[in-house]
Amino acid sequence: MGLLIRPEIRGFVCLTAHPVGCAAHVEEKIAAVRKAGRLPGPYRQRGTNSLQRLSRSNFAEFTARYEADYARRLGHSGLQRITRAVERSLECGDYSKGVARIRPTG
């Protein structure tokens, strides 16, 4: 007789899922998508979003004007923090690098 683990679920996340079982399930889903040749459902890759386009087109001007217009109010080291935050948000929200598509079942 094997060990019985009762499912413990919070929201749509199973807290007692076994890592090997999860890995196998993910591999099954990847194989199914590869076999189908596309993602199931209405998802379509969208490219960049409006915030990314706005940041990319205006951030250079903002950084050039930072010392004169914003440094006194936001601090001289503020530009470094802002630049890191903008770079991370551009990377994170870049749909062309892929997204995780998770749909609970059951």
Residue frames as qw, qx, qy, qz and C-alpha x, y, z in Angstrom:
[[0.000, 0.890, 0.456, 0.000, 0.00, 0.00, 0.00],
 [0.445, 0.395, 0.001, 0.803, 1.43, 3.38, -1.04],
 [0.168, -0.311, -0.377, 0.856, 1.47, 6.65, 0.79],
 [0.097, 0.749, 0.616, 0.225, -1.82, 8.51, 0.49],
 [0.205, -0.168, -0.087, 0.960, -1.45, 12.27, 0.01],
 [0.180, 0.754, 0.611, -0.163, -4.64, 14.23, 0.19],
 [0.351, 0.524, 0.250, 0.734, -4.84, 17.11, -2.27],
 [0.240, -0.682, -0.328, 0.608, -4.44, 20.46, -0.56],
 [0.349, 0.516, 0.428, 0.654, -5.59, 23.20, -2.90],
 [0.124, -0.638, -0.260, 0.714, -5.45, 26.96, -2.37],
 [0.352, 0.626, -0.169, -0.674, -7.27, 28.83, -5.11],
 [0.877, 0.428, -0.111, -0.189, -6.21, 26.99, -8.26],
 [0.289, 0.632, -0.697, 0.177, -2.77, 25.93, -6.94],
 [0.929, -0.249, -0.269, -0.050, -2.25, 22.43, -5.60],
 [0.223, -0.829, 0.461, -0.222, 0.09, 22.73, -2.61],
 [0.719, -0.342, 0.603, -0.051, 0.76, 19.00, -2.33],
 [0.814, 0.559, -0.111, -0.113, 1.68, 18.35, -5.94],
 [0.805, -0.323, 0.336, 0.367, 4.76, 16.16, -6.40],
 [0.034, 0.750, -0.367, -0.550, 7.52, 17.82, -8.46],
 [0.232, -0.149, 0.874, 0.399, 8.09, 14.71, -10.58],
 [0.307, 0.558, 0.770, -0.030, 4.38, 14.46, -11.35],
 [0.166, 0.867, 0.114, -0.456, 4.23, 18.16, -12.20],
 [0.092, -0.563, 0.610, 0.551, 7.23, 17.84, -14.51],
 [0.281, 0.136, 0.911, 0.268, 5.65, 14.86, -16.26],
 [0.279, 0.737, 0.576, -0.216, 2.38, 16.76, -16.68],
 [0.088, 0.824, -0.174, -0.531, 4.20, 19.77, -18.19],
 [0.178, -0.326, 0.797, 0.476, 6.12, 17.48, -20.56],
 [0.328, 0.422, 0.843, 0.068, 2.81, 15.90, -21.67],
 [0.233, 0.857, 0.300, -0.349, 1.35, 19.35, -22.39],
 [0.035, -0.694, 0.466, 0.548, 4.46, 20.41, -24.33],
 [0.268, -0.046, 0.895, 0.353, 4.33, 17.21, -26.40],
 [0.324, 0.627, 0.701, -0.101, 0.62, 17.76, -27.14],
 [0.170, 0.877, 0.020, -0.449, 1.24, 21.34, -28.33],
 [0.123, -0.522, 0.675, 0.507, 4.20, 20.28, -30.47],
 [0.329, 0.200, 0.900, 0.204, 2.14, 17.51, -32.02],
 [0.285, 0.780, 0.525, -0.186, -0.73, 19.91, -32.76],
 [0.508, 0.341, 0.260, 0.747, 1.69, 22.47, -34.19],
 [0.066, -0.544, -0.035, -0.836, 0.09, 25.39, -32.36],
 [0.087, 0.003, 0.684, -0.725, -1.35, 26.43, -29.03],
 [0.092, -0.516, -0.832, -0.179, -4.93, 25.32, -28.48],
 [0.129, -0.748, -0.499, 0.418, -7.54, 28.01, -27.97],
 [0.285, 0.914, 0.258, 0.130, -7.86, 31.66, -28.90],
 [0.458, -0.716, 0.176, 0.496, -4.38, 32.83, -27.86],
 [0.672, 0.635, 0.096, 0.369, -2.45, 34.75, -30.47],
 [0.596, -0.249, -0.079, 0.759, 0.92, 36.37, -30.02],
 [0.085, 0.934, 0.343, -0.052, 0.45, 40.11, -29.79],
 [0.510, 0.519, -0.094, 0.680, 3.94, 41.64, -29.92],
 [0.262, 0.006, -0.429, 0.864, 4.61, 44.69, -27.76],
 [0.118, -0.745, -0.646, 0.115, 1.99, 46.50, -25.72],
 [0.106, 0.908, 0.179, 0.363, 1.21, 50.23, -25.52],
 [0.508, -0.843, 0.142, 0.104, 3.28, 50.85, -22.40],
 [0.756, -0.176, 0.371, 0.510, 6.33, 49.27, -24.04],
 [0.471, 0.596, 0.341, 0.554, 5.94, 51.37, -27.18],
 [0.153, -0.960, -0.081, -0.218, 5.54, 54.53, -25.09],
 [0.661, -0.664, 0.235, 0.258, 8.58, 53.70, -22.94],
 [0.731, 0.054, 0.392, 0.556, 10.76, 52.86, -25.93],
 [0.359, 0.691, 0.312, 0.544, 9.82, 56.01, -27.83],
 [0.150, -0.905, -0.035, -0.396, 10.10, 58.49, -24.93],
 [0.797, -0.552, -0.071, 0.235, 12.52, 57.09, -22.35],
 [0.663, 0.162, 0.040, 0.730, 15.66, 58.43, -24.07],
 [0.015, 0.680, 0.106, 0.725, 14.24, 61.96, -23.91],
 [0.654, -0.721, -0.141, -0.179, 13.29, 61.47, -20.25],
 [0.834, -0.301, -0.043, 0.461, 16.82, 60.34, -19.33],
 [0.466, 0.386, 0.075, 0.793, 18.35, 63.29, -21.22],
 [0.184, -0.674, -0.079, -0.711, 16.17, 65.75, -19.28],
 [0.713, -0.474, -0.504, 0.111, 16.35, 63.97, -15.91],
 [0.522, -0.155, -0.304, 0.781, 19.11, 66.04, -14.28],
 [0.013, 0.190, 0.075, 0.979, 17.59, 69.37, -15.27],
 [0.487, -0.330, -0.297, -0.752, 13.91, 68.59, -14.69],
 [0.824, -0.358, -0.339, -0.280, 13.56, 65.76, -12.17],
 [0.635, 0.147, -0.594, 0.472, 16.77, 65.16, -10.16],
 [0.084, -0.340, 0.405, -0.844, 15.99, 67.76, -7.49],
 [0.710, -0.214, 0.075, -0.666, 12.62, 66.18, -6.78],
 [0.972, 0.001, -0.158, -0.173, 13.45, 62.47, -7.33],
 [0.667, -0.592, 0.406, 0.199, 17.13, 62.44, -6.35],
 [0.232, 0.711, -0.574, -0.333, 20.28, 62.11, -8.41],
 [0.147, -0.214, 0.963, 0.071, 20.39, 58.31, -8.01],
 [0.618, 0.336, 0.476, -0.527, 16.73, 58.04, -8.97],
 [0.572, 0.567, -0.374, -0.460, 17.53, 57.72, -12.66],
 [0.139, 0.331, -0.933, -0.024, 19.40, 54.46, -12.06],
 [0.336, 0.157, 0.835, -0.406, 16.43, 52.97, -10.19],
 [0.588, 0.534, 0.164, -0.585, 13.96, 54.21, -12.79],
 [0.418, 0.542, -0.629, -0.368, 16.09, 52.86, -15.65],
 [0.030, -0.148, 0.983, -0.104, 16.33, 49.41, -14.01],
 [0.447, 0.330, 0.659, -0.508, 12.56, 49.36, -13.43],
 [0.574, 0.592, -0.108, -0.555, 11.79, 50.37, -17.03],
 [0.289, 0.451, -0.811, -0.234, 14.23, 47.80, -18.45],
 [0.174, 0.008, 0.954, -0.244, 12.71, 45.04, -16.32],
 [0.525, 0.448, 0.467, -0.553, 9.16, 45.98, -17.25],
 [0.509, 0.581, -0.387, -0.502, 10.06, 46.03, -20.93],
 [0.171, 0.301, -0.935, -0.075, 11.63, 42.58, -20.67],
 [0.268, 0.136, 0.860, -0.411, 8.84, 41.14, -18.53],
 [0.522, 0.533, 0.389, -0.540, 6.00, 42.41, -20.68],
 [0.231, 0.488, -0.610, -0.580, 7.58, 41.48, -24.00],
 [0.851, 0.157, 0.322, -0.384, 5.02, 39.06, -25.43],
 [0.698, 0.577, -0.402, -0.136, 7.39, 38.09, -28.24],
 [0.094, 0.480, -0.833, 0.261, 9.55, 36.29, -25.64],
 [0.478, -0.198, -0.849, -0.104, 6.60, 34.09, -24.73],
 [0.462, -0.407, 0.263, -0.743, 4.08, 33.91, -21.95],
 [0.025, 0.012, 0.972, -0.233, 2.96, 31.26, -19.52],
 [0.562, -0.165, -0.323, -0.744, -0.56, 30.18, -20.29],
 [0.044, 0.001, -0.926, 0.375, -2.13, 28.48, -17.30],
 [0.588, -0.228, -0.257, -0.732, -5.71, 27.29, -17.21],
 [0.357, -0.202, 0.800, -0.438, -7.04, 25.41, -14.18],
 [0.501, -0.057, -0.740, -0.445, -8.91, 22.19, -14.90],
 [0.425, -0.295, -0.842, 0.156, -11.65, 20.63, -12.85]]
